[in-house]
Amino acid sequence: MERILNPRPVLPPARQIFPDGALKAMILPLLIEQLLQLVVGIADTLMVSYAGEATVSGVSLDTMIYTIFIYLFTAVATGASVIVAQYIGRNDRDSANLAASQGFHIAGVTALACMALTLLFGDAALASLYPRVDGAVMSACQVYLRIVALSFPANAIYNAGAALYRSMGRTRTTMLVSTGMNLINVIGNAIGVFALKAGAAGVAWPTTISWYFAAIVMTALCFNRENDVFIRFREMLRPQREMAGRILYIAVPNAAEQVLFQLAKVVLGSLIATFGTSQIAANGIGQTLWSLAACMCTSMSPVFITVVGQCMGAGDTEAAAWYMRKLTRLSLLLSTLWNALVLLLVPAILPLYAVTAETRHMIWVIVIIHNIFAALVQPFAMPLSSGLRAAGDVHFSLWSSLLCTVVFRTALSFVLGLWLNMGIVGIAWAMVLDWCLKALLDVLRFFSGKWKDKRVI
């Protein structure tokens, strides 16, 4: 890792596609958007708690299923954004427009299929997954899932549009649209829970309505022909086999990676459920603080996709390598500062939770473990991996994630958490050691140069 951080010769100005000001203009809105989503998520959780235990439990159980679909739609959007970014780098605007339009087409078809399957088989799936839950909880599950399934097309279309704008480096627009969407969701939840007392439906309909608002706005923006890249209605409706194949070449491995990651989390969730109430509570609160700490690396990943994708599209692999080093150093610096700030905020956040001293101690332990490694290791395991994916090296990312997360982290969690009786502290160590292995593999892959030979357009 030392070599990737060492200063390199300055890239000639003619090849510096993204000056520092342009990078800053991309990163700041992405960070604000991530923080806003996190804050809104916390606010939603607090409001849902007033709808009753059955609603809280039902929404919580549905979230694990719902998240899998969100990962799927995000993977399709990422595939399209990589292709669009590479065509922008090649200065082939017509192909970029076609790729963007096909991204919308694939997103829409995928979402409609998922919606239909969920509406047809959702109740049966819930009964199979949760056969022993209380009747009131199952009823809330069914109501919530049926309604949010209607949001799948809007969710997928919004993600396709947001990914297109990010591939052009216009992250401020996605931040503003996301702000409007989240405000609608929060206000709608408040009305549904407190005014209408509509239970699960009272929190499901605002989610669905807010996604449609965001999808309509983003789609209208993406039709704007004054953009560097825009979508065309005719090309949205008809599949174009060759271009769709390029998008799916990126999207399918990414979707498999994300879905398997979520399934591994479900397995670990069942393990954590055996550790006792105190540890379950500590893990739940710790997860919230972990999400806050991870905001910086999550925000940097789309920047890697835009920058590296455009460099690769221009055929300038040396510029792509130069920017990967530069952005990794920047990720490391920002992540270190950010995680230090989160640690400083923990003493102010923890008193908000009514937990025992034992639980509070465990939260401190797992947050300290997480933040140290999130600062020093995660930049190599998450944003750098996005850079390799933007270069077209998607199969390496898939197989390395399968090895690290699905196999290594899951196995190590059982060894440390269960067999060595370390509980959630063992789960935390398994997670950060997974990052260490993934970071090592990504750095070795970067220096091997094999990613430079990948071609997706």
C-alpha positions in Angstrom: 0.0 0.0 0.0 3.0 2.3 0.5 3.7 2.4 -3.2 0.1 3.5 -4.0 0.4 6.4 -1.6 3.8 7.6 -2.6 3.7 10.8 -4.6 4.0 10.3 -8.4 5.2 12.6 -11.1 2.6 15.3 -11.8 0.3 14.4 -14.7 0.8 16.9 -17.6 -1.9 19.6 -17.5 -3.3 18.4 -20.9 -4.1 15.1 -19.3 -5.6 16.4 -16.1 -9.2 15.8 -17.0 -10.4 16.7 -13.5 -8.7 19.6 -11.7 -9.0 19.8 -7.9 -11.9 22.1 -8.1 -13.9 19.7 -10.2 -13.2 16.9 -7.8 -14.3 19.0 -4.8 -17.5 19.9 -6.7 -18.3 16.2 -7.1 -17.3 15.0 -3.6 -19.0 17.5 -1.3 -22.6 17.0 -2.7 -22.1 13.2 -2.6 -21.1 13.4 1.1 -24.1 15.7 1.9 -26.4 13.3 0.1 -25.1 10.3 2.0 -25.5 12.2 5.4 -29.0 13.4 4.5 -30.1 9.8 3.7 -28.6 8.6 7.0 -30.3 11.3 9.0 -33.6 10.7 7.3 -33.3 7.0 7.9 -32.8 7.6 11.6 -35.8 10.0 11.6 -38.0 7.4 9.8 -37.0 4.7 12.3 -37.9 6.9 15.2 -41.3 7.8 13.7 -42.1 4.2 12.8 -41.5 3.2 16.4 -44.7 5.2 17.3 -46.8 3.1 14.9 -46.6 0.1 17.3 -44.4 -2.9 17.8 -46.1 -4.9 15.1 -45.5 -2.2 12.5 -41.9 -1.8 13.6 -41.2 -5.5 13.4 -43.0 -5.9 10.1 -41.1 -3.0 8.4 -37.8 -4.2 9.9 -38.3 -7.8 8.5 -39.3 -6.4 5.1 -36.2 -4.1 4.9 -33.9 -7.1 4.5 -35.9 -8.2 1.4 -36.4 -4.6 0.1 -32.7 -3.9 0.3 -31.8 -6.7 -2.0 -34.0 -5.1 -4.8 -32.4 -1.7 -4.1 -28.9 -3.3 -4.6 -30.1 -4.9 -7.8 -31.4 -1.6 -9.2 -28.2 0.2 -8.1 -26.1 -2.4 -9.8 -27.9 -1.8 -13.1 -27.5 1.9 -12.8 -23.7 1.5 -12.0 -23.3 -0.6 -15.1 -24.8 2.1 -17.3 -22.8 4.8 -15.6 -19.5 3.1 -16.2 -20.3 2.7 -19.9 -21.5 6.3 -20.2 -18.4 7.6 -18.4 -16.1 5.7 -20.8 -18.0 7.1 -23.9 -17.7 10.6 -22.4 -14.0 10.0 -22.1 -13.8 8.9 -25.7 -15.8 12.0 -26.7 -18.4 9.8 -28.4 -21.6 11.6 -27.3 -24.0 9.7 -29.5 -22.9 6.3 -28.0 -23.1 7.8 -24.5 -26.7 8.9 -25.2 -27.5 5.4 -26.4 -25.9 3.9 -23.3 -27.8 6.2 -21.1 -31.1 5.4 -22.8 -30.5 1.7 -22.7 -29.7 2.0 -19.0 -33.2 3.4 -18.4 -34.6 0.6 -20.6 -32.9 -2.2 -18.6 -33.7 -0.5 -15.3 -37.4 -0.3 -16.2 -37.7 -3.8 -17.5 -35.8 -5.2 -14.5 -37.9 -3.3 -12.0 -41.2 -4.2 -13.6 -40.3 -7.9 -13.5 -39.3 -7.6 -9.8 -42.5 -5.7 -9.0 -44.7 -8.4 -10.7 -42.9 -11.2 -8.9 -43.2 -9.5 -5.6 -46.9 -8.8 -6.0 -47.6 -12.3 -7.1 -45.4 -14.3 -4.7 -44.5 -11.8 -1.9 -47.0 -13.2 0.6 -45.8 -16.7 0.0 -42.2 -15.7 0.4 -42.9 -13.9 3.6 -44.7 -16.9 5.0 -41.7 -19.1 4.1 -39.1 -16.8 5.5 -40.9 -15.9 8.7 -43.2 -18.9 9.5 -43.4 -18.2 13.3 -44.0 -14.5 13.5 -47.1 -13.1 15.2 -50.2 -12.6 13.0 -50.1 -8.8 13.4 -46.5 -8.7 12.4 -47.1 -10.8 9.3 -50.0 -8.5 8.4 -47.8 -5.5 8.6 -45.1 -7.3 6.6 -47.6 -8.0 3.8 -49.1 -4.6 3.6 -45.7 -2.8 3.6 -44.2 -5.1 1.0 -47.2 -4.9 -1.4 -47.1 -1.1 -1.3 -43.3 -0.6 -1.6 -43.2 -3.1 -4.5 -45.1 -0.5 -6.5 -42.1 1.8 -6.0 -39.7 -0.5 -7.7 -40.0 1.0 -11.2 -39.5 4.5 -9.8 -36.6 3.4 -7.6 -34.8 1.8 -10.6 -35.5 4.8 -12.9 -34.3 7.3 -10.3 -31.1 5.4 -9.8 -30.5 5.2 -13.6 -30.9 9.0 -13.8 -28.8 9.8 -10.7 -26.0 7.5 -12.0 -26.1 9.3 -15.4 -25.7 12.7 -13.7 -22.9 11.4 -11.6 -21.1 10.0 -14.6 -21.1 13.6 -16.0 -19.8 14.8 -12.6 -23.0 16.7 -11.8 -23.5 15.5 -8.3 -25.0 18.7 -7.0 -28.2 18.0 -9.0 -28.6 14.5 -7.5 -28.1 15.9 -4.1 -30.9 18.5 -4.6 -33.3 15.9 -6.0 -32.4 13.5 -3.1 -33.1 16.3 -0.7 -36.6 16.8 -2.1 -37.3 13.1 -2.1 -36.3 12.6 1.5 -38.3 15.6 2.7 -41.4 14.2 1.1 -40.7 10.9 2.7 -40.2 12.4 6.2 -43.3 14.6 6.0 -45.4 11.8 4.6 -44.3 9.4 7.4 -45.2 12.0 10.0 -48.7 12.4 8.4 -49.2 8.7 7.9 -48.1 7.7 11.5 -49.3 10.6 13.6 -52.2 12.1 11.7 -53.7 9.2 9.8 -52.5 6.4 12.2 -52.3 4.2 9.1 -49.7 1.7 10.5 -47.5 0.0 7.9 -49.4 1.7 5.0 -48.7 5.0 6.6 -44.9 4.6 6.2 -45.1 2.6 2.9 -47.0 5.1 0.8 -44.7 8.0 1.6 -41.7 5.9 0.5 -43.4 5.0 -2.7 -44.6 8.5 -3.5 -41.2 10.0 -2.7 -39.5 7.6 -5.1 -42.0 8.5 -7.9 -41.3 12.2 -7.3 -37.6 11.6 -7.6 -38.0 9.4 -10.7 -40.1 12.0 -12.5 -37.7 14.8 -11.8 -34.6 12.9 -12.7 -36.1 11.6 -15.9 -37.2 15.1 -17.0 -33.7 16.4 -16.3 -32.1 13.5 -18.3 -34.2 14.4 -21.4 -32.6 17.9 -21.4 -30.7 18.0 -24.7 -28.4 20.7 -23.3 -26.7 18.1 -21.1 -23.4 16.6 -22.2 -25.3 13.3 -22.3 -29.1 12.9 -22.4 -31.6 10.1 -23.0 -33.8 9.7 -26.1 -37.3 8.4 -25.8 -37.2 6.1 -28.8 -33.9 4.4 -27.6 -35.4 4.0 -24.1 -38.3 1.8 -25.5 -36.4 -0.5 -27.8 -33.6 -2.9 -26.6 -30.3 -2.5 -28.4 -28.6 -5.8 -28.0 -24.9 -4.8 -28.3 -25.2 -1.8 -26.0 -27.3 -3.6 -23.5 -24.7 -6.4 -23.4 -22.0 -3.9 -22.5 -24.1 -2.5 -19.6 -25.0 -6.0 -18.4 -21.3 -7.0 -18.5 -20.8 -4.5 -15.7 -24.2 -4.8 -14.0 -24.6 -8.6 -13.6 -21.4 -9.3 -11.7 -22.0 -6.1 -9.6 -25.5 -7.2 -8.8 -24.4 -10.7 -7.9 -21.7 -9.2 -5.6 -24.2 -6.9 -3.9 -27.0 -9.4 -3.5 -24.6 -12.1 -2.1 -23.2 -9.5 0.3 -26.7 -8.7 1.6 -27.5 -12.4 2.0 -24.3 -12.8 4.0 -25.5 -10.0 6.3 -28.8 -11.9 6.8 -26.9 -15.0 7.8 -24.7 -13.0 10.2 -27.9 -11.3 11.6 -29.2 -14.8 12.5 -25.9 -15.5 14.3 -26.0 -12.2 16.2 -29.6 -12.9 17.3 -28.2 -15.8 19.4 -25.9 -13.5 21.4 -28.5 -12.1 23.8 -30.4 -8.8 24.2 -27.5 -6.6 25.3 -25.3 -7.6 22.4 -28.1 -7.4 19.9 -28.9 -3.8 21.1 -25.2 -2.9 21.0 -24.9 -4.2 17.4 -28.0 -2.4 16.3 -26.8 1.0 17.6 -23.2 0.2 16.4 -24.5 -0.4 12.9 -26.0 3.2 12.9 -22.6 4.7 14.0 -20.8 2.5 11.4 -23.0 3.8 8.7 -22.2 7.3 9.7 -18.5 6.5 9.7 -18.6 4.9 6.3 -20.2 7.9 4.6 -16.9 9.3 3.3 -15.8 6.1 1.5 -19.3 5.6 0.2 -19.2 9.1 -1.2 -15.8 8.6 -2.9 -16.9 5.5 -4.8 -19.0 7.3 -7.5 -16.1 9.8 -8.0 -13.8 6.9 -8.9 -16.3 5.6 -11.4 -16.7 8.9 -13.1 -13.0 9.8 -13.2 -11.5 6.4 -14.0 -14.3 5.6 -16.4 -13.6 8.8 -18.5 -9.9 8.2 -18.5 -10.3 4.6 -19.7 -12.8 5.7 -22.3 -10.2 8.1 -23.6 -7.7 5.2 -23.8 -5.4 6.9 -21.3 -4.6 4.1 -18.8 -1.7 6.1 -17.3 -4.1 8.9 -16.4 -6.5 6.4 -15.0 -3.7 5.0 -12.8 -2.6 8.5 -11.8 -6.1 9.4 -10.7 -6.6 6.2 -8.8 -3.5 7.0 -6.8 -4.6 10.6 -6.3 -8.1 9.7 -5.3 -7.0 6.9 -3.0 -4.7 9.3 -1.2 -7.5 11.7 -0.9 -9.9 9.0 0.3 -7.4 8.0 3.0 -7.0 11.6 4.2 -10.7 12.4 4.2 -11.7 9.1 5.7 -9.1 9.5 8.6 -10.4 13.0 9.4 -14.0 11.9 9.1 -13.7 8.8 11.3 -11.9 10.8 14.0 -14.7 13.3 14.0 -17.3 10.5 14.3 -15.4 9.2 17.3 -15.4 12.6 18.9 -19.2 12.7 18.4 -19.9 9.3 20.0 -20.0 10.6 23.6 -22.7 13.1 22.5 -24.7 10.4 20.6 -24.7 7.5 23.0 -26.7 9.3 25.8 -29.6 9.4 23.3 -30.0 5.7 23.7 -31.5 4.2 26.9 -29.1 1.3 27.2 -27.2 -0.4 30.1 -23.5 0.4 30.9 -22.5 -3.0 29.6 -24.2 -2.3 26.2 -22.6 1.2 26.1 -19.2 -0.4 26.7 -19.7 -2.9 23.9 -20.8 -0.1 21.5 -17.6 1.8 22.3 -15.4 -1.3 21.6 -16.9 -2.1 18.3 -17.1 1.5 17.1 -13.4 2.0 17.9 -12.4 -1.1 16.1 -14.6 -0.2 13.1 -13.4 3.5 12.8 -9.7 2.7 13.0 -9.9 0.3 10.1 -12.5 2.4 8.3 -10.0 5.2 8.3 -6.9 3.3 7.4 -8.0 0.3 5.4 -11.5 0.8 3.9 -10.3 3.4 1.3 -8.3 0.5 -0.3 -11.2 -1.9 0.0 -14.2 0.2 -1.2 -13.4 3.2 -3.4 -10.3 1.7 -5.1 -12.5 -1.4 -5.9 -14.9 1.0 -7.6 -12.0 2.3 -9.7 -11.1 -1.2 -10.8 -14.8 -1.8 -11.6 -14.9 1.5 -13.7 -12.0 0.2 -15.7 -14.0 -2.9 -16.6 -12.4 -5.3 -14.2 -15.7 -6.4 -12.8 -15.1 -10.1 -12.6 -12.1 -9.6 -10.3 -14.2 -7.5 -8.0 -16.9 -10.2 -8.0 -14.6 -13.1 -7.1 -12.6 -11.1 -4.6 -15.8 -10.0 -2.8 -17.1 -13.6 -2.8 -13.8 -14.8 -1.2 -13.5 -11.9 1.3 -17.1 -11.2 2.4 -19.2 -14.3 1.6 -16.6 -16.9 2.6 -13.8 -15.3 4.8 -16.0 -12.8 6.8 -18.8 -15.3 7.3 -16.5 -18.1 8.4 -14.4 -15.9 10.6 -17.6 -14.5 12.3 -18.6 -17.9 13.4 -15.1 -18.8 14.5 -14.6 -15.5 16.5 -18.1 -14.7 17.5 -19.5 -18.1 18.3 -16.7 -20.6 18.8 -14.3 -18.3 20.7 -17.3 -16.7 22.4 -16.3 -13.1 21.4 -19.8 -12.2 20.4 -20.3 -9.0 18.5 -16.7 -8.0 19.1 -15.7 -11.0 17.1 -18.2 -10.0 14.4 -16.5 -6.6 14.3 -13.0 -8.1 14.0 -14.2 -10.5 11.2 -15.5 -7.4 9.3 -12.4 -5.3 9.5 -10.1 -8.3 8.7 -12.3 -8.9 5.6 -11.5 -5.3 4.6 -7.8 -6.0 5.1 -7.9 -9.0 2.8 -10.0 -7.1 0.2 -7.6 -4.1 0.4 -4.6 -6.3 -0.1 -6.2 -8.0 -3.2 -7.2 -4.7 -4.7 -3.8 -3.1 -4.2 -2.1 -6.2 -5.8 -4.5 -6.1 -8.7 -3.9 -2.4 -9.2 -0.1 -2.9 -9.4 -0.4 -5.9 -11.6 -1.8 -3.7 -14.3 -4.1 -6.3 -15.6 -7.1 -4.0 -15.2 -5.6 -1.8 -17.9 -6.2 -4.5 -20.5 -10.0 -4.6 -19.9 -12.2 -3.2 -22.6 -16.0 -2.6 -22.2 -16.6 -0.3 -25.2 
